[in-house]
Amino acid sequence: DTAVSQTPKYLVTQMGNDKSIKCEQNLGHDTMYWYKQDSKKFLKIMFSYNNKELIINETVPNRFSPKSPDKAHLNLHINSLELGDSAVYFCASSQVRATGLAGNEQFFGPGTRLTVL
Amino acid sequence: AQSVTQLDSQVPVFEEAPVELRCNYSSSVSVYLFWYVQYPNQGLQLLLKYLSGSTLVKGINGFEAEFNKSQTSFHLRKPSVHISDTAEYFCAVSERGSTLGRLYFGRGTQLTVWP
């Protein structure tokens, strides 16, 4: 069973279009994340939701809007796509505990490679 | 705020040679430490993590890392690498006691193993 899944795996689209990426986790985690990985492999966190509440909102253009219908799902909608949005987008999940020895290990999905032409 | 520095962006080695990938971090609070591996066209996979206790941590695929608090380092080592270890390796930290669970990643080290 896939722990963190993303759809689609590949997304090729024209500038100006609107697209969505979906993420689902079946680990029972309470927190989910979106990352953007650029062509140099640099990972940048974009958003995080805990139990459907937005808890991390990095400096990201307003064209990007996350939505979490429930704690197992976190979707990313992108309006008016630009060439610079081309990247690999990763979803991740974790069970965040403020105390104890669990750490904050995150489990990553396989990624969605977005290409904007 | 936390920061993670991976000192080498690329490390080429020959098969069966030992390797060390270096990671230093900066933090004003206690942290958890992680190494993740990303194989080509895949997501990130946890190699190992340091939460507390013994400073030498063993992970999957024969990797180990040592936490050095005085030097704020968490270097990754493997005594003998295989071609299949070719991948991007990321060091990451998170704050103990944080309710955000945020990971701060280094910029990655590309390990290339040559036959």
Interface residues (C-beta under 8 A of the other chain):
Chain A: V4 T31 K40 K41 F42 L43 I45 S48 N50 I55 I56 F90 A92 S94 V96 A98 T99 L101 A102 G103 N104 E105 Q106 F107 F108 G109 P110 G111
Chain B: Y32 F34 Y36 Q38 N41 Q42 G43 L44 Q45 L46 K49 L51 S52 E88 F90 S94 G97 S98 T99 L100 G101 R102 L103 F105 R107 G108 Q110
